[in-house]
Amino acid sequence: MSAIVIKLTIDRFEEDKAILVADDGTAIIWPKNKLPTDVHEGSVLSLDIREAIEREKLNKQTAKDIINEIINRPVA
């Protein structure tokens, strides 16, 4: 499974939000309280994006369980 890693620089803080900017100029607005406590303007962060296969399997199984429950429900 491959991952994409994006380097983001904290450009500035606006109230309870952080403005993160990638090398290509793309900006992301992120909740300040979801960042490490010791970061500041100019800090460089890594955003690691990968498929959450285990979570996807769990979601599929949950959907199957719900469908089976509906199908097997006694008719009143």
C-alpha positions as CSV (number, residue, x, y, z in Angstrom):
1,M,0.0,0.0,0.0
2,S,1.5,3.3,-1.0
3,A,1.1,6.6,0.8
4,I,1.2,10.2,-0.3
5,V,3.2,12.5,2.0
6,I,2.5,16.2,1.7
7,K,4.7,18.8,3.5
8,L,2.6,21.7,4.9
9,T,3.9,24.9,6.4
10,I,1.8,26.8,9.0
11,D,1.3,30.1,7.3
12,R,-0.7,31.7,10.0
13,F,-3.4,31.3,12.7
14,E,-6.8,32.8,12.4
15,E,-8.8,32.5,15.6
16,D,-9.2,28.8,16.3
17,K,-8.0,27.7,12.8
18,A,-4.5,27.2,11.2
19,I,-3.9,28.0,7.6
20,L,-1.5,25.3,6.2
21,V,0.1,25.8,2.8
22,A,1.6,23.1,0.6
23,D,4.6,23.7,-1.7
24,D,2.3,24.1,-4.6
25,G,0.4,26.9,-2.9
26,T,-2.7,24.8,-2.0
27,A,-4.1,26.0,1.4
28,I,-5.8,23.9,4.0
29,I,-7.8,25.2,6.9
30,W,-7.2,23.0,9.9
31,P,-8.5,23.2,13.5
32,K,-5.8,24.6,15.7
33,N,-6.7,22.2,18.5
34,K,-5.9,19.3,16.2
35,L,-2.3,20.3,15.8
36,P,0.7,19.4,18.1
37,T,0.8,22.0,20.9
38,D,4.4,23.1,20.3
39,V,3.9,24.3,16.6
40,H,4.1,27.9,15.5
41,E,3.9,30.0,12.3
42,G,6.5,28.6,10.0
43,S,6.5,25.1,11.4
44,V,6.6,22.4,8.7
45,L,4.2,19.4,9.1
46,S,3.9,16.1,7.2
47,L,0.4,15.0,6.1
48,D,0.5,11.2,5.4
49,I,-2.4,10.0,3.3
50,R,-3.1,6.3,2.8
51,E,-6.1,4.1,2.4
52,A,-7.5,2.8,5.6
53,I,-8.2,-0.8,4.5
54,E,-9.1,-2.2,7.9
55,R,-11.6,0.6,8.4
56,E,-13.1,-0.1,5.0
57,K,-13.4,-3.8,5.8
58,L,-15.2,-2.9,9.1
59,N,-17.6,-0.5,7.3
60,K,-18.4,-3.2,4.7
61,Q,-19.1,-5.8,7.4
62,T,-21.3,-3.4,9.3
63,A,-23.3,-2.7,6.2
64,K,-23.7,-6.5,5.5
65,D,-24.8,-7.1,9.1
66,I,-27.5,-4.3,8.8
67,I,-28.8,-5.7,5.5
68,N,-29.0,-9.3,7.0
69,E,-30.8,-7.9,10.0
70,I,-33.4,-6.2,7.8
71,I,-33.8,-9.2,5.5
72,N,-34.2,-11.7,8.4
73,R,-36.5,-9.5,10.4
74,P,-39.9,-11.2,11.1
75,V,-42.8,-9.7,9.3
76,A,-45.6,-8.5,11.7
